[in-house]
Amino acid sequence: MRYREMSIEGRNAVLEAFRSKKSMDKLFIQDGCKDGPILSITREAKKQGTVIQFVSKGRLDQLSETGKHQGVVAYAAAYEYAQVEDLLKAAEEKKEPPFLILLDGIEDPHNLGAIIRTANLAGAHGVVIPKHRAAGLTATVARTSAGALNYTPVAKVSNLASTIENLKKQGLWFVCADMQGESMYRLPLTGPIGLVIGNEGSGVGRLVRETCDMAAAIPMRGDIDSLNASVAAGVLAYEIVRQRLFAG
């Protein structure tokens, strides 16, 4: 089910949006607001695992489109999020070994949209993103994905490392992008696999990297030493495609 990305303002409107189970990316609350309605909104947001940020009135005024925010603004996702189990089910229905792309803190919505597009074209069964410190499914992401978001499910999780551990118990292997890793051409990237791409600046976090089974480096021949996150995702995803084709 698709949602139009929008901001929801006003205490009653935000509370009803949460109670109707809309997919909400973020909730912004004015510092110092702790009355009954705000507590009810906060409680509903926590039930859904929505990211909550307390901000100044000035910041909330900037976020507000109407100026009638009553101390609270929420952002609804442009698309509904899937569950990780949905991604595995998609692989099962296609009778294919699971191929997932997991993103550790991609903050640029253009990068997220481009990676979702690549995931679709490379035959990945879905994308997994964290709830915190990462871009959500905004209208910009939808546009940049060039329609791929209509076909490629995206799951949002609280803890990426824990999600990887759980998926490993279901038979998946995980490889992360890392300039200090082994050349991607020397790694076995077939079978049930998860490809982990890190933040645009800092790369894959330490805990997530330690949870992965392999670290893959993309050979560099130029004068600079790194690729854009979405480009790196594309290069590694298609090495997985290449190995799967020859293995099959």
Disulfide bonds with the S-S distance in Angstrom:
none
